[in-house]
Amino acid sequence: MRVLIVNTAERTGGAAIAANRLLHALNHNGVAARMLVRDRKTDASEVVNIPPSWRLKAKFLWERGIIWLANGLSKKGIFQVDIANTGTDITRMPEFQQADVIHLHWVNQGFLSLGNLERILASGKPVVVTLHDQWYFTGICHYSSDCEKYRTQCEHCPMLKGHVMDLAQRVFDRKQAMYEGRNLTFVGCSRWMADMARQSRLTQGHTVTNIPNAIDADVFKPIDKVAARQRHHLPADKKLILFGAQRITDERKGFRFLTEACEHIAMHHPTLPKQLGVVVLGGDAQSVKEALPLPVYTVNYLSNEKEIAELYNAADLFVTPSLQDNLPNTIVEAMACGTPCVGFNVGGIPEMIHHQQDGYVADYCDSLDFAQGIAWCLNEQRQAALGAAARATALATYGETAVAQRYQAIYQQALTNL
């Protein structure tokens, strides 16, 4: 069986990382898989990219320009939606023609247009779509927040300020037309995502299921904490909380709740703040330093998975105050390293963290409960057991073989439906 995985980027972003890990999981388990991307980062033989040209950047700028106009000439939120009006035809590429199954992942920001998707579906090849966000079953948004128009008819998208052009309705109707009668399977990375997809008018008549993202448990594994801290120049005498802060201005990431939680810890757990430090990974480190009432230790962006695994091991706890998320790779990675996690009861997070068994699931948007979760997980009498349970959960749920076998069954069923 030959499978072509299609994603905008090879290594940049959560969807790219998940798609890349699936590529390796499939190849390690008897499936001949290749990956087709626009933005290639390595020279891996199983990864190919579309021919680079100045037109790719021009197409992306054109798409953003249309959204900017529809948004009342405002830049705010224009990366929360995609209209897929520009892209590249991949159906003539030999990698596409040789594949038995086409597996689409995140293909936005000028990689594949709606017209390109129509050509893919019209090729007659079975298509599997992994839902890293909601875009495939909404009009134009990646996360709909509290809007549920995707259930019946997307129109007048609340993500956009202006409604001179109803982009949401146009794209929704076009998706409806091109999905109809096609051999199409949707796979949510979480049960939460799959459940939302099933409620959309766009997925009616198609198979919708869920399979989690894979993890390489030989890379993300427990190692010596002292050595990991020395490697990243972190203090040996602190209880360290790890937080990813690529863009804290994104309200969906919930940074203000982490700030409030740290303030609650200072008020309600007076001895703990002296022991605590926050390790910040990502581009907004300075902003975090200014906002948090705790010592902050910054680590620049890491792309090497071994170094990322070392950082998880250096921490005592990983926290993710996201307000809407699918199945964060970061939680899987931390748990595989034996590092417990704290997150809100939202999206796919409560499917990943088992409350007070391998981490803590705080009440949604409750910064006081989030603080309680941090304090609870850092209790010295339960830390070792929590870490061991987190590792066990990761191995049982996200191991390469288990995930690859579930996708193989999906591919085989799609081929049978031809």
Buried (B, 14 or more C-beta within 10 A) or exposed (E): BEBBBBBBBBBBBBBBBBBBBBBBBBBBBEBBBBBBBBBBBEEBEBBBBBEEEEEBEEBBEEBBEBBBEBBEEEEEBBEBBBBBBBBBBBEEBEBBEEBBBBBBBBBBBBBBBBBBBBBBBEBEBBBBBBBBBBBBBBBBBBBBBEBEBBBEEBBEBEBBEBBEBBBBBBBBBBBBEBBEEBBBBBBBBBBBBBEBBBBBBBBEEBBBBBBBBBBBBEBBBBBEBEEBBEBBEBEEEBBBBBBBBEEBEBEBBBBBBBBBBBBBBBEEBEEBBEEBBBBBBBEBBEBBBEBBEBBBBBBEEBEEBEEBBBBBBBBBBBBBBBBBBBBBBBBBBBBBBBBBBBBBBBBBBBBBBBEBBBBBBBBBBBBBBBBBBBBBBBEEEBBEEBBBBBBBBBBEBBBBEBBBBBBBEBBEBBBEEE
